[in-house]
């Protein structure tokens, strides 16, 4: 996501840290929650990865 920022000086470090923290917090909340107790092991990790992809895509499209 950060590679697509169209800034000649590169992405702002504060923005990168903020977005990475937001993605991490949401994905860790999904990983640690017990909303879907059937998700265990590999399926839980895979769900967390997809959540990270969706959030990063949402940030990219929202900030475009």
Secondary structure, DSSP 8 states (H G I E B T S, - for coil): -GGG---TT---HHHHHHHHHHHHHHHHHHHH--S-TT--THHHHHHHHHHHHHHHHHHHHHH-
